[in-house]
Amino acid sequence: MKINEVEALVGITRKNIRFYESEGLLAPRRNSENGYRDYGEAEVRTLLQIKLLRKLGISLEEIRKMQGGVHTVGDGMRRHLVTLERNRENLDQAIRLCAGLTERQERLEDLDAESVLKEMEAMEQGGATFQNKQRQDVRVRYVAPVVITVLMVLLMAGFAGLILWSTVLRAAEAPPAFMLAVIALVPLIISGGVVLALVQRIREIGKGEIDDAKNY
């Protein structure tokens, strides 16, 4: 079978099938005539197993261990149940905290957030884990630096290309080769500096700012 046929048969997208192959969870044989992947009943059965386990929330690593015979299905499920129980306890505590907040009638600007946060910290010290959306908020900061860097690099590349193009058109009036090299090198240096600044900025966001955001 071709991948589009498997996609329709098992209800898993082509992108996901390719991903599972890259993760080593699926290894279809190659057609000796055209080199294309050839999916059979074994691959369909494997994909259905992966689909079932992923719907239950089983990790890829756990699936890999089951496939390799390191863990049985029962072993994997017992380990997963521990995680589910922990998540249920965390969810129950979050529900109780939110239910308590429903009794408050004040507006947000009057809410004593500090006291609630202290209550949450006490619960976390007892083993509770709350959903933390701050990382998602911080990740948005990556977008602007990357977009600005790409635009700047494209602008500098276009500027350098325009200089070289105009020089070729008017070869008789062109400056000496070393001056031309210096002129063309300036945009490249600027582009390199912008990329370096982007790398440093991403490191700042990825380390310091995200870690600092946990404290607020």
Secondary structure, 3 states (H helix, E strand, C coil): CCHHHHHHHHCCCHHHHHHHHHCCCCCCEECCCCCCEECCHHHHHHHHHHHHHHHCCCCHHHHHHHHCCCCCHHHHHHHHHHHHHHHHHHHHHHHHHHHHHCCCCCCHHHCCHHHHHHHHHHHHHCCCCCCCCHHHHHHHHHHHHHHHHHHHHHHHHHHHHHHHHHHHHCHHHCCCHHHHHHHHHHHHHHHHHHHHHHHHHHHHHHHHHHHHHCCC
